[in-house]
Amino acid sequence: MNRSAVAGTVAVGLIAGAFLLSGGRGASPARAVDEPAADSGVVVDGTGKVTGTPDVLRATLGVSLRRDNVGTALQDANSLQEKVRKALKGDGVAAEDLQTSDVSISPSYDNRGKRNGYSVSETLTVKLRNLKKAGQAITDAVSAGGDAAVLNGVSFALEDNAALLQKARDAAYAEAKAKAERYAELSGRGLGKVLLVAETTSPPVQPVSDGFASGAAAFDKAASPVPIDAGTSQVSVSVTVRWALQ
């Protein structure tokens, strides 16, 4: 074999080895000129806020009492709590809108540290969907609990908020697009296609009462309904959008 033949054989072997080491792959194709890089374009945020009237009032109420022995304490609490339930149902509250939120039993002590009985507390979280009658429903429930009644505050919710969310989305996107168009103009470019949309929604901001009332002295049958002011709740949507630049 002459020297030139040997050199040709070595060259072929080097080429074949390089092909095998690369897994048989050819050269990576060039990216299209108009394909944007992962970090290209303009990224902006937009926020849309819309207010509406709450449609649900949540109240946490029930009974709390002390008796000389645990059996009597639990029996009396159960009896009074059942009266509270019946009062709420009598005011049109559906069974699925009543939920037991707490039951506690604990010994009680006098000032000298001597046990003097047992305390029992039972509470319900109730959804009142008829806000016009919510004050009367609370009054009736507390009256049913008598001097053992407790009311641990109320809060409002906006459960039927689909239409408000849609308006908030429209406003958020419009704000983001206005920002992007301005940045494109400032940079001497045009706004291209949308590359990314990411949304964040916030729970409705609503008025809340953390007040605590105990006893039924102010909630007898002759009393007027508890005044209820629903106010407004705010639905908020934030969106992050990335546009390509032309």
Buried (B, 14 or more C-beta within 10 A) or exposed (E): EEEEEEEEEEEEEEEEEEEEEEEEEEEEEEEEEEEBEEEBBBBBBBBBBBBBEBBBBBBBBBBBBBBEEBEBBBEBBEEBBEBBBEBBBEBEBEEEBBEEBEBEEEEEEEEEEEEEBBBBBBBBBBBBBBBEBBBBBBBBBBBBBBEBBBBBBBBBBBEEBEEBBBBBBEBBBEBBBEBBBEBBEEEEBEBBEBBEEEBEBEEBBBEEEEEEBBBBEEBEEEEEBBEBEBEBBBBBBBBBBBBBBE
